[in-house]
Amino acid sequence: MAVGQPEARRVVVAARWLGWWYLAIGAGFFLLAARKLIVGAPAWQALLRFGIAAGFFLLAWSYLRASSRSR
């Protein structure tokens, strides 16, 4: 069963929204890590949040890249 044009567009739009959603979550974790560094929390807490942010940035990049290729 072939995917129709409106249905394919809906999938691309959903992937794009997910990409931006993951980017926003990654930015939030990045800001939390920066705050931890500023207030003087242990470095491992900031590094953990930077790692989580990097994972979300990678996830966002993959979704946004896939949705831009599908246009």
N, C-alpha and C positions, 0 to 999 in steps of 0.2 A: 504494500500500500504506500503510495507516494505521498509525501508531505506537500500540502498545498501552499501557495504563496502566502496567504494571511497567517497560516499556522507557523510557517518558517520564520516569518517576521516576528511573531510573538515570542518564539524561542530566542531569537537574537536580542530582542528588547529585554527579556527576562535575564539573559546572561549579562547584558550590559549593566542592568540594575544591581545584580549580584556583585559584579566587579566593583562598582562604586561603593556598595555596602561594605565589602571587605576592605576597601581602601580607607573608609571612614573608621572602621574598627581598628585597623592598623595604626592610623593617625592617633587614635585615642590611647592605645597602648604605648605609642612613642611618647606622647605627652605625659602619661603617667610615669614612664621611666625617667624622663627629664625632671619631673617634679621630685622623684625619689632622690636623684642626684643632688638637686638643689637643697633639699631639706636635710641631707646628710644621712640618709638611710644606708644600710650596708650595700656594698657594690653588687653583690649577687642578686639582690632584689631588682635593681635597675637592669642588670644584664639579662635576667630572666624576662623582663618586660620588653627589652629591646629584641630579644630572640622571638618572642611571641609576635611582636610588631612586624619583624622581618618575614615571618611565616604568613601573616595576613597580607603583607605587601606582595609577596610572591603569588599568593592565591588570587589577589585582585589583578595582578599583571596577567596571569594566565587567562582569567575570564575576559578581561578587556581585550586582550590580544585575539582570543578566539572569536569574540563578537565583532571585532573590526575586520577579521578575515571573511566573515560570513556575509558581509554586506554586498 
